[in-house]
């Protein structure tokens, strides 16, 4: 339990424990090896005039690092990552061995000391590139934020241990022993690296190119790369590395000047280094993750340069005062200590996160460029400055500190720009790559010939019934015109008569004859005079024309209806939205009617509860794109019915944000967050079935929250984030959360993060309690049943009813659900009522006193299906086709399940029949045959004919019952409607079909191999 608590505090999840420990151990061994080489080099340098030799070692080390970084970049493109990482450690081993041999041969000469420091820089670079490279590929951006501080803290105790060893070093043979220990540490690091390779796929997969901003200057692009993100990261790292080098130099030089005895120097330096690395480790483990969550990425990045700048400014203040050598030593010790702790403990782990939006190859290239070019360049420039000012004892230190202050200002400027480019990279990663909706629509229309067809139909209609049609001369004879064989003449006669006298008997009779005719041309002609028909005939004509297959008739019906936007016609079009064949045409007609549809549309929106129809109605509102339409949707979003709110928010996503509405949407956001808090709290004490329902309701709440965010913040990042969070890809989800972190206020982001990320339920509840305060102490079942169908899905209500323990005070709620239109909810309520006398006699007596008659309504009870709706749903859930689909989604399939029964040896379908249905067996057994050969046998809970749901093709085999069978049939047309509303259903169908195709391919392969043998 203590280990779990510790892991939870560090942000390490159960599935990540092995990986984190491997990286921690690997970095621990690298840290031991690297710091031991560092100690040996510094011990020798402090013996030989460090004021002069340290800058020289910085310069040579920088040149060596630049050369090795160049070589590493070259091999990065030629070798796989695993090969490159292994050879980097092997090269570090070779260098360590060479340094040990050099020390044995030449002793403690100045040249050896400088070469040892140069060798240390090379080893440091190789081990850092290897570790950064592996981390970048194995961890995504969100894991990086949580775990880089943990895995990279492994080198801190190692370096502290190495620093303590330096206290006891007094002879040359001790230095050789330290190099030997470093060699052994690198061997162990190589072994842990191989363990990592066995447990993870370590590969920098090539990613498709995507549009990126590029540095403007050709010269900069040539020498420093094209990426603005990497350029500004590199410049900020250069400045930080240069300042760190200066702080290290002044610390060591002042130690040497103050403490003349070599043993005391080593003890002091070792103690300071051990303290620095110990504090840095604590900072990494305890502060980085939680500090990052509280401060955010930009403030955390600026913490190091701001602190260092304050330390550099303190140098000027101390110069003005009378400070002795002891005070200066304390100052330089504090400056070096704070720089090392902040850099190792906070800045480096957070800086690593900035690489994560890049593709894996780009990350590796960026790591190498920053560590192998910019860092040695910064160190080398500071080495040159220190070497130059060494000859000026009076003012050299001041010049060096001015240099360091200027670099820190540069670092802050570059870090701000780095963060801006980092956000841009995240937006690019989350955006739809290479997709131009306008161009795509243009191309599609061109390919299908839609535009030409539409224009042709329009031209035909205009030339036949339009303004150029012949008109009767003045003083025409109505009877002659009405019986004229030329149809256009009849139409103009009817128009003239009815315009003058709306009840003209002969004209009205002829118009109604045309409207009722079987000939499509005559009905199309009548549509041109639709406004003259009585309302019942208008509706009859439009209904028959909309259900026609004639393109010209459909187009004429759409145009005619748009010209006569009466409430009756609008209601007819709303009804037609429920018919798949004419749904799109009806929606287009409503849009063409313009704002005239809004009053009728608004009434239907406030009365409707069916989500598919609600979504279609709100989309019509959105397509109207008027302020009045937007107001209608805003009013709908404020309703307590969450189904209506979800549909309204989805449609509002098409409108621009209105600042004046921000308080309204913030209030709705507060309500949704409070509901999420109640759902999370309810999950704590819920059983598996209820917890699954509450998890689904949380997903719906999350979708509504994203809809509200679209009305409050920059819409494109929110759209990209919503799309990425909905996907199962961990890295895209991580990138989505990262961009939300930099867009939303911290409290709102923390709540959304708790909803989206996988984590402990108690932690999520704690987060919401901190943000919103304690939730009302109401049982979750009470909340569900009180809010009912306005807030919760049918299956959630069904489960809540079956787990409910009614009391005399609450039993009246049951009456509402006994009248529910949804069969799942109603059946569950009936089950509760049936069990009430046996389980809760007193409650039943109270119920009977409240509702003495058992009748549910005035209508006679309808014939119930033999198999209850709950059993149907559970049957779906137990099939492989729908096993991964939430029950709340499956509840939308239950109404389209048609119960069918067959006797034994009855053919369900024959080979060659057109397949349009899937069958799921409830009881019995069905055989699948090709002629006389039985291919398969399906039993209870299994399904067959699934291909027919996606493509109506002739059956490839026959299905015959082997015993009496009760089954459920799902028809293709009904199922298409469900798939349109619930993407999860289609995803599961495709997954199962792919599995079956794979299995079939394996069987065919096995048969082929058997024939070859």
Phi, psi and omega in degrees: 000321179296320179296319178298319179297317180296317178295320179297319179296320181281349181083021180264124180268163189303317183287349183259356188300311182299315180298315181298317181293323177298314180292321179298313180295319179299314180291328177299314181291321176298320180296318178299311181300315184292317183289330177293320175296320179297318180296315181300314182296317181289326178300316181289320182294323180292344177276343188233081169046069185297333180303325182264319189278331178297312176300323178296318178294323177298316182294313179294321178298321179296317179297318179296318180295321178298319180293315180293321178298322177296316179296319181298319178299321180294313182287339179299328180274340185263330185248150170297157184300319181298316179296315181298315182296316180296319182287334175296316178294320179298321178295320176299321176299315181297315180297319179298318177297319179295321179295321176297317178296320178297320180295321179293323185280319189249358176069220187254041178290159181299318181299320179296318181298315180294318179294324177296318178294321176296316178298322178299318181298321179294314179298317179302315181296313182298315181292324178292316179298320180296313183290316179298319181298312179297317181298321183295328183274323186281325186250142174271186189294319180288321174298322178301316180297322182278324197248339181302323179294330181281308185291328181277353178281354180298329181281345183292308176297328178296315181291324175298319178297317178296322178295322177295324178298327181297334180296330185260008180273123180227352185219164183297323180296332176294322179295319178297321178297320179297319177295325176296320176295322178298318178301315179296322179296321178293327176297316178295322178297322177297321179294315179295329176297317179294324176297321177296319179298326182286330185262352182221151169279106182257099186205132175269090184289137178294140181246149177298142180295146178225155181300133181223150172292149183231149177297137187290317187286125177298324180295316178296318179299323183291318187263331187242000177098168185270335189282121176297326179298309182293325179298312182286327173298315181297317181294322178293321178293323177303313182295317181295317179297320180295317180292320178298321178296318178296318179297318179298317182299308183295328177296309183294320181294318180291326175297316180296321182287326183277318184250100187283330182285130185298320181295317179296320178302312182297321180294319180293310180298315179300319179295316179296316179297317179298319178294319180299309183291326176296315178294323178297321178297314178298320178298318179296315186284322190259331190252324192300305184296310184288325176294322179295320178296325183275318185273331188087163186295311185298318181292323180296321179296324183279352184297316180296305181298326179293317178295316180296322179295321176297320178295320178293320178296328178296333178301317179296321179294321180291329178297327181283338181263169180268090182252131179278179182296326178294321178295319178295320179298318179295321179296310182295325176296316179294320179296313181295317182297312181294321178298315182294316182296312181291322181291309183285323188272333187232310189291311184297313179299321180288322180299325179299329181298329184297338179282341195295330178294340181286157174293162185304312178299322179292324177299312181299317179297319179294318177303312182297320181294317182291312183281327185265351180234302187290318181296310177296329178295317177297315179297318180294319179297317177294323176300319179295316179299314181295322179294323182288318184278351179299329180283357182238081186300327186290312186243007184296319182296319180298316179300316180298321181285329172297317176302315181293320178297317178298320179295323180292321175298317176300318181299317180295319178297314181293325179291324177295317178291325176301315181296322179296316178290329176297315177297321179296321177296319178298318179297321178295318180297319185278339183289165178282113187284137174055037183233118176243104186303318182296315180294321179298316179296320179298314180296317182296316179298321179296317182294318185275353181069024185295317185295315181298318180297316182298314181295324179296315179298319182295319179295319179299314181298319183293316183290330183276314187244005189272206188291337183275002179294147180297142180245145180292149179286164180297142179077026182290161179266114183301317183297319179295319180294322182290335180252013177293136180294341179278114185300317178302324179294319177302316183296316181292327177294315179298316180298316182295317181294312184286335175291323179279323183219097186303334182258023180305115190299311185293316180295319180294320179295317180295320179297319180290329174297316179297319182294328182266359184293154176278339181286130184295324181296321180292319178293323177296323177295319180296329179298330178293342179242031186301325185294343181270349180280149171298156185305314180300318179292327175301311183294319180297315181297313181296319181299314181293323181290320179294334180268006178280162176260001183280117183300319180295321179292320178297316181294319179295322178296320179297315181293320182293316180298322181294334180277345183232072185279061178281157179303325181294317180291322178297318177298320178299315180295324177295321175297320181292342176297341180274351180260120188301321186295326185244010185302312184293319180296319178297318179296317179298321180295317178299319179295320180294336178290339177076207187295346180297338183278345191298316180302312179293321180297319182295319177299316180293321180297320182281350179255335188281143176237348180285118188297315179304315179291322176302317182296321180292320179294317180292329177291327174298316177302315182297322181288337175296325172055042177243158176303323179294320178295320178296320179297323177299316181290323179296318177297321179294322180294337181277354181290156178285342177288112187286338175293315177295320180298318181297316179295319180296317181294322178297318179289324179296340178300343179275350182261155173288154179292139175248116186300325183295337181272358185303315179300324180297313182289329175295323176295317177296323177299318179298319179297316181294322178294323178293321177296318178300320178299316179296320180295317179296318178296321179296329180292335183300318183254010185274153173281180187299317184295312181291323179297322177298319178295316181294326177296319177297316180296326176295322177298319178294320177298320178298319178296319178293324177298318178295323175298321177290322179299326179298335180271357185238335187227175180309119194288321186296314175299324179294317178299315180297318181294318180298317180295320182286323179296326181288343181276163181271348181295121187296321184290322178293322175297319180297316179296323179298314179297324182297318182287330175293325179301327183264005182243325187262158170300149186304313181299317180295318178298318182297323177293316179293322177299318179297326179288319190277316187284150174285132180186180181290137182297319180298324178293320178297315179299318179299318179299314181292324178296323178291325183280320189249351187086173183300142178279154176302138184281057182254131178302144185295327178296322178297316179300315182297312185287331177288318181278331170061214186292346177292333187237340189232154182286158183303317182293323176300316178295321180298314179295317180298319179297319183288340178257002185285144174241092187290154175235165177305330182283336186246351188295337179299337178301331184299328183300323179300317184280338173291339178260006184296145178282333180284128187294325178298313182293315183296316179297321179295320178295321178295322177297319178298315180296322181294325182272351186300314182299324183281321186273318186227076184302316181296321179294321180294320178299318178296319178300312182298327177289330179280320184229080186293334180260137182281352184296137182272330178199184183281348182274150176293146182298134179283156178292121182278147175294155185292325181260121182299156183297323180297319179294324177299314181296315180295327175297316176301315183297329184273359173272149179296336182294327185237014186299327183264005180269130180301147181300326179296330176283319180297333180299338177282345178272331184308315182297338182261006177279114181263121181282128180228149179232143179224142172284174178295148179059033179257129178286125176277316170206161183246156177302132182097342176296148177289124183268122178226010186217149170256144178241136175240126186276127175267311173219151176104193187214137182233133176257144177252124188234147164240107189057245182262356186268128177276122181270324183198162175229131181245140183234191185307129178088358180256166185226160177208159181082022187292335180297332182294339179291334183255332185210120181279094179235162177302141179297139181272352179204171179258150177241124182229133180290141177258352177200170176305135188231134165247126183221172175239134181254131174248117181273149187301315184297315178297321184291328177300320178298318179294316181296327179296325182270332186234098182296332182299327181295313180296320180300318180290323177300312181296321180298314181293320179297319178297319178298317181293322177296320178298315179298319179296319178297320179295320177297317180295321178296317179297319179296318180296318179295324177295322178293324179295316178298000000 
